[in-house]
């Protein structure tokens, strides 16, 4: 039987912020869940677009030329190559849709970096 | 500036059921929104996995060997080649995440069929 995923249930199991975990794998893409708290690191993904969907809380996707603010039920796609910094305006629960190849901190090495092949599945 | 998408706002613009409309296009995938009412048609997609995420209402993904029931915030991935029939238990608002190549009724020609290159963007 196919596995149903309850996003809030999965998000509720997360402890540390900025540690995405995989909940589904359609078409060589990952669906990930993550907690956002405080500020992330400026970075870009050279080869992948990245979709952010907020489930709870509020985030900003800061860009070099502006900012997009997202609340529950809102999403944005950051195109490949576009430098961005996710920031939690309020502690947030977020779903990411992106290719399996995405490295969370993109072109930047950082304490938050988790290699794509080291992501936990929950 | 990047375009923010409010899923409920987009879903609120839909009239006819079973007519998916495109709201984002990351990585050669489409994010689509659709209203589900009543029963759809049995079909499969030979080459694509299909992700269903319920925003409001309740749906069943009927399979030849069982059924998966989804409410708000729940998703399932139907793997390529697996025959399925979506059914609205209660009128539902749904997000689909799948490759651009997906034909909504898959291998079946039906009144509901919309070719992949004829999808409306909203």
gemmi code that builds the backbone of each chain (N, CA, C; Angstrom):
import gemmi

chains = {
    "A": [
        ("UNK", (0.851, -1.209, 0.000), (0.000, 0.000, 0.000), (0.882, 1.254, 0.000)),
        ("UNK", (0.390, 2.282, -0.639), (1.160, 3.525, -0.689), (1.175, 4.197, 0.690)),
        ("UNK", (2.242, 4.925, 0.920), (2.451, 5.564, 2.216), (1.904, 6.984, 2.203)),
        ("UNK", (0.952, 7.257, 3.069), (0.410, 8.601, 3.222), (1.327, 9.403, 4.133)),
        ("UNK", (1.519, 10.684, 3.820), (2.366, 11.558, 4.639), (1.513, 12.693, 5.188)),
        ("UNK", (1.480, 12.830, 6.509), (0.823, 13.976, 7.141), (1.903, 15.019, 7.446)),
        ("UNK", (1.837, 16.143, 6.749), (2.937, 17.115, 6.833), (3.120, 17.643, 8.259)),
        ("UNK", (2.017, 17.988, 8.934), (2.155, 18.544, 10.291), (2.725, 17.507, 11.254)),
        ("UNK", (2.317, 16.266, 11.058), (2.854, 15.200, 11.911), (4.367, 15.082, 11.707)),
        ("UNK", (4.797, 15.093, 10.458), (6.246, 15.002, 10.179), (6.966, 16.231, 10.711)),
        ("UNK", (6.384, 17.410, 10.472), (7.021, 18.641, 10.947), (7.121, 18.651, 12.472)),
        ("UNK", (6.149, 18.034, 13.119), (6.142, 17.999, 14.578), (7.257, 17.157, 15.169)),
        ("UNK", (7.855, 16.309, 14.363), (8.950, 15.463, 14.863), (10.297, 16.177, 14.786)),
        ("UNK", (10.328, 17.329, 14.135), (11.615, 18.010, 13.933), (12.037, 18.735, 15.195)),
        ("UNK", (13.318, 18.734, 15.421), (13.856, 19.404, 16.600), (14.710, 20.600, 16.154)),
        ("UNK", (15.870, 20.328, 15.626), (16.777, 21.406, 15.227), (16.253, 22.139, 13.996)),
        ("UNK", (16.420, 23.477, 13.973), (16.058, 24.230, 12.767), (17.086, 24.022, 11.657)),
        ("UNK", (16.646, 24.270, 10.436), (17.508, 24.251, 9.244), (18.088, 22.866, 8.957)),
        ("UNK", (17.371, 21.831, 9.403), (17.795, 20.459, 9.087), (16.665, 19.798, 8.301)),
        ("UNK", (16.691, 19.921, 6.982), (15.596, 19.345, 6.186), (15.622, 17.821, 6.224)),
        ("UNK", (14.433, 17.234, 6.253), (14.313, 15.776, 6.212), (13.337, 15.384, 5.115)),
        ("UNK", (13.622, 14.265, 4.495), (12.884, 13.836, 3.298), (11.630, 13.066, 3.691)),
        ("UNK", (10.481, 13.460, 3.116), (9.233, 12.740, 3.385), (8.642, 12.068, 2.140)),
        ("UNK", (9.121, 12.422, 0.947), (8.641, 11.770, -0.281), (9.652, 12.005, -1.397)),
        ("UNK", (9.621, 11.098, -2.412), (10.639, 11.146, -3.467), (10.037, 10.913, -4.847)),
        ("UNK", (9.182, 11.820, -5.312), (8.622, 11.627, -6.655), (9.575, 12.124, -7.740)),
        ("UNK", (9.727, 11.342, -8.793), (10.386, 11.844, -10.015), (11.762, 12.472, -9.782)),
        ("UNK", (12.598, 11.804, -9.030), (13.938, 12.333, -8.763), (13.921, 13.691, -8.084)),
        ("UNK", (12.808, 14.008, -7.465), (12.714, 15.197, -6.628), (12.563, 14.735, -5.174)),
        ("UNK", (12.889, 15.618, -4.266), (12.593, 15.374, -2.859), (11.500, 16.331, -2.400)),
        ("UNK", (10.602, 15.820, -1.575), (9.755, 16.663, -0.744), (10.376, 16.597, 0.643)),
        ("UNK", (10.751, 17.763, 1.162), (11.419, 17.819, 2.460), (10.598, 18.699, 3.397)),
        ("UNK", (10.757, 18.441, 4.695), (10.184, 19.338, 5.692), (11.323, 19.891, 6.527)),
        ("UNK", (11.145, 21.126, 7.010), (12.188, 21.759, 7.822), (11.583, 22.802, 8.736)),
        ("UNK", (12.211, 22.979, 9.881), (11.899, 24.094, 10.768), (12.838, 25.249, 10.466)),
        ("UNK", (12.298, 26.440, 10.380), (13.131, 27.632, 10.189), (13.071, 28.459, 11.471)),
        ("UNK", (14.223, 28.844, 11.968), (14.301, 29.759, 13.117), (15.464, 30.697, 12.902)),
        ("UNK", (15.235, 31.990, 13.087), (16.329, 32.957, 12.903), (16.727, 33.064, 11.438)),
        ("UNK", (17.995, 33.308, 11.212), (18.479, 33.601, 9.854), (19.330, 32.451, 9.314)),
        ("UNK", (19.142, 32.186, 8.049), (19.971, 31.187, 7.369), (21.160, 31.906, 6.736)),
        ("UNK", (21.783, 31.274, 5.775), (22.988, 31.818, 5.159), (22.695, 32.184, 3.695)),
        ("UNK", (23.262, 33.263, 3.233), (23.143, 33.623, 1.814), (23.779, 32.525, 0.961)),
        ("UNK", (23.088, 32.115, -0.091), (23.636, 31.085, -0.985), (22.813, 31.047, -2.262)),
        ("UNK", (23.288, 30.273, -3.230), (22.456, 29.972, -4.390), (22.695, 28.525, -4.811)),
        ("UNK", (21.772, 28.029, -5.627), (21.906, 26.693, -6.208), (22.109, 26.871, -7.706)),
        ("UNK", (23.262, 26.472, -8.204), (23.606, 26.762, -9.601), (22.662, 26.070, -10.580)),
        ("UNK", (22.203, 24.872, -10.228), (21.511, 24.045, -11.218), (20.069, 23.704, -10.871)),
        ("UNK", (19.569, 24.188, -9.741), (18.226, 23.772, -9.332), (17.373, 24.954, -8.880)),
        ("UNK", (16.112, 24.940, -9.307), (15.113, 25.838, -8.728), (14.694, 25.243, -7.384)),
        ("UNK", (14.290, 26.119, -6.463), (13.936, 25.651, -5.118), (12.574, 26.230, -4.738)),
        ("UNK", (11.660, 25.336, -4.360), (10.307, 25.771, -3.972), (10.166, 25.724, -2.456)),
        ("UNK", (9.727, 26.852, -1.877), (9.437, 26.959, -0.447), (7.927, 27.101, -0.272)),
        ("UNK", (7.329, 26.242, 0.553), (5.902, 26.329, 0.891), (5.788, 26.387, 2.410)),
        ("UNK", (5.200, 27.454, 2.922), (5.068, 27.608, 4.374), (3.812, 26.885, 4.864)),
        ("UNK", (3.964, 26.078, 5.913), (2.836, 25.399, 6.548), (2.391, 26.164, 7.786)),
        ("UNK", (3.350, 26.604, 8.587), (3.042, 27.426, 9.771), (4.119, 28.463, 9.960)),
        ("UNK", (3.746, 29.582, 10.599), (4.724, 30.626, 10.872), (4.856, 31.581, 9.697)),
        ("UNK", (5.972, 32.251, 9.650), (6.150, 33.265, 8.612), (7.638, 33.359, 8.280)),
        ("UNK", (7.948, 33.389, 6.987), (9.348, 33.488, 6.579), (9.517, 34.611, 5.557)),
        ("UNK", (10.766, 35.035, 5.443), (11.164, 35.906, 4.343), (12.173, 35.157, 3.494)),
        ("UNK", (12.025, 35.277, 2.183), (13.109, 34.885, 1.290), (13.760, 36.196, 0.861)),
        ("UNK", (14.909, 36.474, 1.448), (15.619, 37.703, 1.110), (16.401, 37.486, -0.178)),
        ("UNK", (16.322, 38.471, -1.044), (17.009, 38.439, -2.336), (17.899, 39.674, -2.400)),
        ("UNK", (18.842, 39.691, -3.309), (19.734, 40.844, -3.376), (18.989, 42.103, -3.824)),
        ("UNK", (17.833, 41.908, -4.468), (17.068, 43.069, -4.949), (15.676, 43.160, -4.341)),
        ("UNK", (15.479, 42.542, -3.177), (14.163, 42.643, -2.563), (13.916, 41.507, -1.604)),
        ("UNK", (12.652, 41.306, -1.281), (12.302, 40.268, -0.322), (10.895, 39.765, -0.627)),
        ("UNK", (10.678, 38.461, -0.426), (9.347, 37.872, -0.537), (8.969, 37.338, 0.837)),
        ("UNK", (7.823, 37.748, 1.357), (7.380, 37.290, 2.672), (6.261, 36.272, 2.487)),
        ("UNK", (6.373, 35.149, 3.167), (5.418, 34.051, 2.994), (4.811, 33.632, 4.323)),
        ("UNK", (3.490, 33.453, 4.341), (2.784, 32.888, 5.480), (2.198, 31.535, 5.103)),
        ("UNK", (1.405, 30.953, 5.987), (0.849, 29.617, 5.749), (0.084, 29.517, 4.420)),
        ("UNK", (0.372, 28.471, 3.667), (-0.303, 28.245, 2.393), (0.271, 29.052, 1.252)),
        ("UNK", (1.390, 29.717, 1.491), (2.023, 30.506, 0.422), (3.350, 29.872, 0.021)),
        ("UNK", (3.642, 29.960, -1.278), (4.879, 29.379, -1.801), (5.552, 30.354, -2.749)),
        ("UNK", (6.856, 30.117, -2.945), (7.606, 30.844, -3.958), (8.655, 29.891, -4.539)),
        ("UNK", (9.001, 30.108, -5.794), (10.085, 29.363, -6.434), (11.269, 30.309, -6.613)),
        ("UNK", (12.408, 29.942, -6.035), (13.648, 30.697, -6.259), (14.376, 30.035, -7.421)),
        ("UNK", (14.509, 30.738, -8.543), (15.138, 30.108, -9.713), (16.617, 29.807, -9.474)),
        ("UNK", (17.107, 28.816, -10.176), (18.527, 28.454, -10.086), (19.395, 29.689, -10.314)),
        ("UNK", (20.473, 29.772, -9.563), (21.426, 30.863, -9.763), (21.097, 32.131, -9.005)),
        ("UNK", (19.908, 32.215, -8.428), (19.494, 33.442, -7.727), (19.899, 33.347, -6.246)),
        ("UNK", (20.738, 34.277, -5.826), (21.200, 34.279, -4.444), (20.039, 34.635, -3.517)),
        ("UNK", (19.943, 33.904, -2.420), (18.830, 34.134, -1.497), (19.228, 33.762, -0.083)),
        ("UNK", (18.490, 34.307, 0.869), (18.670, 33.946, 2.272), (17.307, 33.794, 2.927)),
        ("UNK", (16.956, 32.562, 3.334), (15.714, 32.360, 4.075), (15.878, 32.850, 5.514)),
        ("UNK", (14.856, 33.508, 6.012), (14.835, 34.023, 7.375), (13.459, 33.726, 7.978)),
        ("UNK", (13.439, 33.259, 9.218), (12.158, 33.058, 9.903), (11.764, 34.351, 10.596)),
        ("UNK", (10.679, 34.949, 10.151), (10.141, 36.133, 10.829), (9.552, 35.682, 12.162)),
        ("UNK", (8.795, 34.585, 12.098), (8.369, 33.839, 13.282), (8.740, 32.387, 13.029)),
        ("UNK", (9.097, 31.665, 14.067), (9.443, 30.250, 13.944), (8.481, 29.582, 12.955)),
        ("UNK", (9.020, 28.886, 11.971), (8.187, 28.438, 10.855), (8.406, 26.965, 10.528)),
        ("UNK", (7.343, 26.375, 9.961), (7.384, 25.005, 9.447), (7.216, 25.091, 7.935)),
        ("UNK", (8.148, 24.498, 7.210), (8.262, 24.737, 5.776), (8.413, 23.415, 5.023)),
        ("UNK", (7.802, 23.366, 3.829), (7.990, 22.237, 2.913), (8.835, 22.721, 1.742)),
        ("UNK", (9.807, 21.917, 1.354), (10.665, 22.211, 0.199), (10.409, 21.165, -0.879)),
        ("UNK", (10.276, 21.605, -2.128), (10.202, 20.693, -3.281), (11.389, 21.020, -4.163)),
        ("UNK", (12.231, 20.040, -4.424), (13.410, 20.336, -5.238), (14.084, 19.057, -5.689)),
        ("UNK", (14.958, 19.143, -6.685), (15.646, 17.938, -7.160), (16.489, 17.303, -6.056)),
        ("UNK", (16.680, 15.995, -6.168), (17.451, 15.274, -5.159), (18.874, 15.791, -5.035)),
        ("UNK", (19.360, 16.412, -6.087), (20.754, 16.866, -6.117), (21.007, 18.114, -5.273)),
        ("UNK", (19.956, 18.784, -4.795), (20.156, 20.068, -4.099), (20.952, 19.885, -2.801)),
        ("UNK", (21.946, 20.738, -2.630), (22.729, 20.823, -1.387), (22.134, 21.996, -0.611)),
        ("UNK", (21.828, 21.792, 0.652), (20.994, 22.791, 1.351), (21.611, 24.186, 1.380)),
        ("UNK", (22.928, 24.278, 1.539), (23.546, 25.605, 1.545), (24.162, 25.955, 0.191)),
        ("UNK", (23.773, 25.207, -0.853), (24.175, 25.547, -2.214), (25.673, 25.650, -2.373)),
        ("UNK", (26.108, 26.808, -2.848), (27.514, 27.051, -3.164), (28.361, 27.372, -1.941)),
        ("UNK", (27.738, 27.408, -0.760), (28.433, 27.874, 0.446), (28.661, 26.706, 1.407)),
        ("UNK", (29.860, 26.664, 1.973), (30.116, 25.706, 3.061), (29.827, 26.401, 4.381)),
        ("UNK", (29.059, 25.728, 5.235), (28.558, 26.387, 6.444), (28.256, 25.313, 7.488)),
        ("UNK", (28.151, 25.730, 8.731), (27.773, 24.775, 9.787), (26.445, 24.092, 9.465)),
        ("UNK", (25.577, 24.764, 8.706), (24.278, 24.186, 8.363), (24.349, 23.192, 7.198)),
        ("UNK", (25.489, 23.102, 6.530), (25.559, 22.249, 5.337), (25.285, 20.779, 5.670)),
        ("UNK", (24.398, 20.192, 4.884), (24.180, 18.738, 4.908), (24.234, 18.279, 3.455)),
        ("UNK", (25.119, 17.361, 3.159), (25.228, 16.904, 1.766), (23.943, 16.185, 1.363)),
        ("UNK", (23.618, 16.284, 0.072), (22.343, 15.743, -0.423), (22.207, 14.249, -0.122)),
        ("UNK", (23.318, 13.535, -0.129), (23.218, 12.086, 0.098), (23.256, 11.723, 1.585)),
        ("UNK", (23.216, 12.731, 2.439), (23.217, 12.466, 3.889), (21.904, 12.887, 4.552)),
        ("UNK", (20.915, 13.226, 3.747), (19.629, 13.647, 4.304), (18.918, 12.466, 4.950)),
        ("UNK", (18.293, 12.734, 6.075), (17.524, 11.695, 6.746), (16.125, 11.601, 6.142)),
        ("UNK", (15.620, 10.373, 6.047), (14.238, 10.142, 5.602), (13.381, 9.862, 6.825)),
        ("UNK", (12.238, 10.516, 6.893), (11.349, 10.287, 8.048), (9.946, 9.941, 7.558)),
    ],
    "B": [
        ("UNK", (11.031, 40.855, -9.447), (10.764, 40.231, -8.130), (10.058, 38.888, -8.348)),
        ("UNK", (10.359, 37.953, -7.469), (9.746, 36.633, -7.593), (8.259, 36.703, -7.241)),
        ("UNK", (7.514, 35.814, -7.844), (6.062, 35.801, -7.684), (5.662, 34.860, -6.551)),
        ("UNK", (5.019, 35.393, -5.557), (4.486, 34.585, -4.456), (3.148, 33.996, -4.874)),
        ("UNK", (2.893, 32.757, -4.488), (1.621, 32.096, -4.809), (0.902, 31.751, -3.516)),
        ("UNK", (-0.321, 32.242, -3.363), (-1.170, 31.862, -2.237), (-2.093, 30.737, -2.727)),
        ("UNK", (-1.886, 29.542, -2.187), (-2.604, 28.378, -2.725), (-4.122, 28.520, -2.592)),
        ("UNK", (-4.590, 28.961, -1.426), (-6.049, 29.074, -1.234), (-6.650, 30.118, -2.168)),
        ("UNK", (-5.902, 31.195, -2.379), (-6.380, 32.228, -3.298), (-6.513, 31.647, -4.710)),
        ("UNK", (-5.497, 30.914, -5.143), (-5.554, 30.300, -6.486), (-6.676, 29.274, -6.554)),
        ("UNK", (-6.777, 28.444, -5.516), (-7.827, 27.417, -5.510), (-9.211, 28.046, -5.531)),
        ("UNK", (-9.332, 29.224, -4.913), (-10.618, 29.908, -4.867), (-11.083, 30.429, -6.217)),
        ("UNK", (-10.175, 30.515, -7.159), (-10.550, 30.997, -8.497), (-11.074, 29.873, -9.385)),
        ("UNK", (-10.935, 28.636, -8.928), (-11.319, 27.505, -9.779), (-12.827, 27.323, -9.780)),
        ("UNK", (-13.335, 26.944, -10.923), (-14.767, 26.724, -11.057), (-15.035, 25.231, -11.279)),
        ("UNK", (-14.744, 24.760, -12.466), (-15.019, 23.362, -12.797), (-14.081, 22.424, -12.044)),
        ("UNK", (-14.612, 21.269, -11.596), (-13.738, 20.272, -10.987), (-12.908, 19.544, -12.041)),
        ("UNK", (-11.814, 18.956, -11.583), (-10.954, 18.105, -12.416), (-10.297, 18.874, -13.556)),
        ("UNK", (-10.131, 20.177, -13.383), (-9.419, 20.989, -14.386), (-8.193, 21.608, -13.711)),
        ("UNK", (-7.056, 20.902, -13.732), (-5.873, 21.421, -13.059), (-5.339, 22.663, -13.758)),
        ("UNK", (-4.862, 23.617, -12.961), (-4.238, 24.816, -13.514), (-2.876, 25.010, -12.870)),
        ("UNK", (-1.952, 25.531, -13.659), (-0.546, 25.620, -13.246), (-0.313, 26.897, -12.451)),
        ("UNK", (0.340, 26.752, -11.278), (0.669, 27.931, -10.467), (2.171, 28.139, -10.302)),
        ("UNK", (2.986, 27.134, -10.621), (4.452, 27.296, -10.544), (5.110, 26.222, -11.393)),
        ("UNK", (6.362, 26.501, -11.809), (7.045, 25.602, -12.752), (8.510, 25.408, -12.372)),
        ("UNK", (8.782, 24.788, -11.223), (10.185, 24.552, -10.869), (10.743, 23.299, -11.542)),
        ("UNK", (11.959, 23.391, -12.065), (12.704, 22.190, -12.486), (11.929, 21.264, -13.432)),
        ("UNK", (11.305, 21.814, -14.446), (10.546, 20.997, -15.392), (9.417, 20.213, -14.747)),
        ("UNK", (9.012, 20.659, -13.579), (7.836, 20.114, -12.916), (6.759, 21.197, -12.929)),
        ("UNK", (5.517, 20.756, -12.792), (4.437, 21.704, -12.578), (3.906, 21.557, -11.148)),
        ("UNK", (3.596, 22.678, -10.529), (2.728, 22.696, -9.359), (1.372, 23.142, -9.881)),
        ("UNK", (0.361, 22.293, -9.679), (-0.981, 22.574, -10.192), (-1.960, 22.602, -9.023)),
        ("UNK", (-3.045, 23.334, -9.212), (-4.147, 23.281, -8.250), (-5.384, 22.773, -8.985)),
        ("UNK", (-6.243, 22.066, -8.247), (-7.456, 21.518, -8.858), (-8.531, 21.314, -7.811)),
        ("UNK", (-9.773, 21.457, -8.250), (-10.923, 21.075, -7.431), (-11.302, 19.639, -7.775)),
        ("UNK", (-11.556, 18.851, -6.749), (-12.029, 17.482, -6.968), (-13.482, 17.409, -6.485)),
        ("UNK", (-14.353, 16.887, -7.319), (-15.744, 16.634, -6.928), (-16.205, 15.339, -7.555)),
        ("UNK", (-16.805, 14.471, -6.759), (-17.270, 13.196, -7.299), (-16.107, 12.296, -7.675)),
        ("UNK", (-16.297, 11.507, -8.724), (-15.317, 10.481, -9.082), (-14.587, 10.840, -10.371)),
        ("UNK", (-13.317, 10.547, -10.399), (-12.517, 10.730, -11.607), (-12.513, 9.405, -12.373)),
        ("UNK", (-11.559, 9.251, -13.254), (-11.513, 8.072, -14.115), (-10.267, 7.235, -13.755)),
        ("UNK", (-10.420, 5.932, -13.792), (-9.260, 5.047, -13.588), (-8.230, 5.308, -14.686)),
        ("UNK", (-6.968, 5.436, -14.309), (-5.899, 5.657, -15.295), (-4.554, 5.428, -14.632)),
        ("UNK", (-3.509, 5.446, -15.445), (-2.158, 5.470, -14.893), (-1.285, 6.363, -15.761)),
        ("UNK", (-0.148, 6.749, -15.206), (0.861, 7.519, -15.951), (2.086, 6.613, -16.119)),
        ("UNK", (2.399, 6.267, -17.349), (3.443, 5.268, -17.582), (4.806, 5.754, -17.094)),
        ("UNK", (5.066, 7.047, -17.208), (6.430, 7.537, -17.007), (6.592, 8.520, -15.861)),
        ("UNK", (5.526, 8.828, -15.153), (5.640, 9.863, -14.122), (4.989, 9.443, -12.813)),
        ("UNK", (5.670, 9.751, -11.704), (5.048, 9.674, -10.384), (4.175, 10.912, -10.211)),
        ("UNK", (3.117, 10.777, -9.423), (2.184, 11.891, -9.251), (1.941, 12.122, -7.765)),
        ("UNK", (2.171, 13.371, -7.337), (1.978, 13.717, -5.917), (0.674, 14.483, -5.743)),
        ("UNK", (-0.165, 14.003, -4.813), (-1.411, 14.670, -4.442), (-1.263, 15.213, -3.024)),
        ("UNK", (-1.526, 16.506, -2.846), (-1.525, 17.127, -1.515), (-2.875, 17.809, -1.313)),
        ("UNK", (-3.600, 17.397, -0.284), (-4.926, 17.983, -0.039), (-4.784, 19.269, 0.779)),
        ("UNK", (-5.449, 20.326, 0.326), (-5.483, 21.596, 1.054), (-6.787, 21.703, 1.848)),
        ("UNK", (-7.892, 21.344, 1.227), (-9.190, 21.335, 1.920), (-10.030, 20.171, 1.429)),
        ("UNK", (-10.928, 19.696, 2.297), (-11.807, 18.600, 1.901), (-11.152, 17.258, 2.162)),
        ("UNK", (-11.636, 16.261, 1.469), (-11.141, 14.907, 1.716), (-11.227, 14.107, 0.416)),
        ("UNK", (-10.176, 13.397, 0.098), (-10.169, 12.592, -1.125), (-9.737, 11.160, -0.821)),
        ("UNK", (-10.089, 10.294, -1.747), (-9.536, 8.951, -1.760), (-8.724, 8.787, -3.029)),
        ("UNK", (-7.576, 8.149, -2.916), (-6.878, 7.648, -4.089), (-7.150, 6.149, -4.103)),
        ("UNK", (-8.071, 5.756, -4.985), (-8.404, 4.336, -5.075), (-7.366, 3.636, -5.924)),
        ("UNK", (-6.942, 2.472, -5.450), (-5.949, 1.648, -6.143), (-6.577, 0.285, -6.385)),
        ("UNK", (-5.999, -0.508, -7.266), (-6.601, -1.806, -7.543), (-6.509, -2.726, -6.329)),
        ("UNK", (-5.581, -2.427, -5.411), (-5.415, -3.295, -4.239), (-5.655, -2.560, -2.920)),
        ("UNK", (-6.407, -1.453, -2.978), (-6.657, -0.748, -1.722), (-7.032, 0.692, -1.973)),
        ("UNK", (-6.941, 1.493, -0.924), (-7.326, 2.894, -1.044), (-6.517, 3.700, -0.028)),
        ("UNK", (-6.157, 4.930, -0.399), (-5.508, 5.858, 0.521), (-6.440, 7.050, 0.675)),
        ("UNK", (-6.799, 7.388, 1.923), (-7.688, 8.517, 2.164), (-6.869, 9.689, 2.706)),
        ("UNK", (-7.066, 10.872, 2.120), (-6.256, 12.043, 2.472), (-7.140, 13.208, 2.880)),
        ("UNK", (-6.763, 13.854, 3.990), (-7.396, 15.100, 4.411), (-6.406, 16.246, 4.313)),
        ("UNK", (-6.791, 17.421, 4.810), (-5.933, 18.597, 4.691), (-4.533, 18.370, 5.267)),
        ("UNK", (-3.530, 18.769, 4.512), (-2.144, 18.628, 4.956), (-1.561, 17.255, 4.746)),
        ("UNK", (-2.296, 16.396, 4.049), (-1.791, 15.043, 3.800), (-1.504, 14.857, 2.310)),
        ("UNK", (-0.449, 14.103, 2.032), (-0.052, 13.857, 0.643), (0.264, 12.390, 0.434)),
        ("UNK", (0.212, 11.993, -0.840), (0.662, 10.664, -1.232), (1.290, 10.762, -2.616)),
        ("UNK", (2.251, 9.888, -2.876), (2.847, 9.787, -4.213), (2.368, 8.491, -4.853)),
        ("UNK", (1.712, 8.604, -6.012), (1.324, 7.422, -6.788), (2.449, 7.151, -7.791)),
        ("UNK", (3.146, 6.042, -7.635), (4.274, 5.774, -8.534), (3.820, 5.561, -9.981)),
        ("UNK", (4.730, 5.841, -10.897), (4.452, 5.627, -12.324), (3.963, 4.199, -12.551)),
        ("UNK", (3.008, 4.060, -13.439), (2.536, 2.731, -13.803), (1.446, 2.175, -12.907)),
        ("UNK", (1.187, 2.823, -11.787), (0.185, 2.312, -10.840), (-1.182, 2.900, -11.182)),
        ("UNK", (-2.118, 2.012, -11.494), (-3.462, 2.454, -11.843), (-4.155, 3.032, -10.612)),
        ("UNK", (-4.838, 4.159, -10.806), (-5.476, 4.810, -9.660), (-6.698, 5.591, -10.121)),
        ("UNK", (-7.575, 5.856, -9.164), (-8.735, 6.707, -9.417), (-8.926, 7.658, -8.241)),
        ("UNK", (-8.732, 8.955, -8.458), (-9.023, 9.933, -7.413), (-10.533, 10.120, -7.276)),
        ("UNK", (-10.980, 10.208, -6.039), (-12.394, 10.415, -5.737), (-12.491, 11.454, -4.613)),
        ("UNK", (-13.404, 12.391, -4.750), (-13.636, 13.353, -3.668), (-14.653, 12.770, -2.704)),
        ("UNK", (-14.227, 12.504, -1.485), (-15.159, 12.053, -0.448), (-16.036, 13.238, -0.071)),
        ("UNK", (-15.377, 14.394, 0.114), (-16.056, 15.690, 0.212), (-15.365, 16.608, -0.772)),
        ("UNK", (-16.081, 17.527, -1.380), (-15.509, 18.479, -2.329), (-14.149, 18.939, -1.814)),
        ("UNK", (-13.139, 18.856, -2.656), (-11.769, 19.031, -2.165), (-10.966, 19.980, -3.035)),
        ("UNK", (-9.977, 20.624, -2.372), (-9.010, 21.479, -3.052), (-7.657, 20.790, -2.925)),
        ("UNK", (-7.003, 20.581, -4.064), (-5.835, 19.702, -4.111), (-4.695, 20.374, -4.866)),
        ("UNK", (-3.475, 20.122, -4.403), (-2.271, 20.536, -5.123), (-1.620, 19.294, -5.714)),
        ("UNK", (-1.209, 19.399, -6.976), (-0.506, 18.325, -7.669), (0.909, 18.783, -7.963)),
        ("UNK", (1.852, 17.868, -7.797), (3.244, 18.185, -8.077), (3.759, 17.068, -8.966)),
        ("UNK", (4.137, 17.398, -10.199), (4.473, 16.336, -11.144), (5.199, 16.908, -12.354)),
        ("UNK", (5.853, 16.043, -13.145), (6.566, 16.538, -14.328), (5.619, 17.219, -15.315)),
        ("UNK", (6.173, 18.154, -16.084), (5.360, 18.894, -17.055), (4.710, 17.992, -18.082)),
        ("UNK", (5.297, 16.831, -18.285), (4.804, 15.917, -19.317), (3.518, 15.204, -18.949)),
        ("UNK", (3.088, 15.275, -17.701), (1.930, 14.474, -17.266), (0.657, 14.899, -18.002)),
        ("UNK", (-0.070, 13.899, -18.507), (-1.399, 14.089, -19.099), (-2.398, 13.708, -18.018)),
        ("UNK", (-3.384, 14.578, -17.772), (-4.187, 14.406, -16.551), (-4.899, 13.060, -16.476)),
        ("UNK", (-5.382, 12.551, -17.599), (-6.041, 11.238, -17.565), (-5.112, 10.111, -18.029)),
        ("UNK", (-3.815, 10.405, -18.048), (-2.816, 9.365, -18.318), (-3.070, 8.628, -19.608)),
        ("UNK", (-3.187, 7.309, -19.508), (-3.345, 6.435, -20.665), (-4.759, 6.407, -21.217)),
        ("UNK", (-5.679, 7.149, -20.604), (-7.096, 7.046, -20.956), (-7.560, 8.336, -21.639)),
        ("UNK", (-8.344, 8.169, -22.700), (-9.007, 9.333, -23.308), (-10.385, 9.474, -22.685)),
        ("UNK", (-10.699, 10.694, -22.248), (-11.915, 10.890, -21.455), (-12.349, 12.342, -21.624)),
        ("UNK", (-13.602, 12.612, -21.289), (-14.089, 13.997, -21.331), (-13.219, 14.916, -20.469)),
        ("UNK", (-12.603, 14.368, -19.437), (-11.762, 15.171, -18.542), (-10.360, 15.432, -19.104)),
        ("UNK", (-9.994, 14.772, -20.187), (-8.623, 14.890, -20.685), (-8.282, 16.328, -21.085)),
        ("UNK", (-7.138, 16.788, -20.586), (-6.556, 18.046, -21.047), (-5.093, 17.745, -21.367)),
        ("UNK", (-4.691, 18.013, -22.584), (-3.303, 17.714, -22.946), (-2.360, 18.608, -22.139)),
        ("UNK", (-1.156, 18.080, -21.860), (-0.209, 18.778, -20.992), (0.126, 20.171, -21.521)),
        ("UNK", (0.132, 20.313, -22.840), (0.516, 21.614, -23.400), (-0.681, 22.575, -23.529)),
        ("UNK", (-1.819, 22.154, -23.000), (-3.013, 23.021, -23.047), (-3.458, 23.485, -21.662)),
        ("UNK", (-2.629, 23.226, -20.668), (-2.982, 23.638, -19.305), (-2.936, 25.140, -19.169)),
        ("UNK", (-3.893, 25.679, -18.441), (-3.906, 27.108, -18.185), (-2.998, 27.446, -17.015)),
        ("UNK", (-2.336, 28.587, -17.104), (-1.518, 29.101, -15.994), (-2.301, 30.195, -15.291)),
        ("UNK", (-2.333, 30.144, -13.993), (-3.052, 31.183, -13.236), (-2.148, 31.779, -12.173)),
    ],
}
model = gemmi.Model(1)
for chain_id, residues in chains.items():
    chain = gemmi.Chain(chain_id)
    for i, (resn, *xyz) in enumerate(residues, 1):
        res = gemmi.Residue()
        res.name, res.seqid = resn, gemmi.SeqId(i, " ")
        for name, pos in zip(("N", "CA", "C"), xyz):
            atom = gemmi.Atom()
            atom.name, atom.element = name, gemmi.Element(name[0])
            atom.pos, atom.b_iso = gemmi.Position(*pos), 0.0
            res.add_atom(atom)
        chain.add_residue(res)
    model.add_chain(chain)
structure = gemmi.Structure()
structure.add_model(model)
structure.setup_entities()
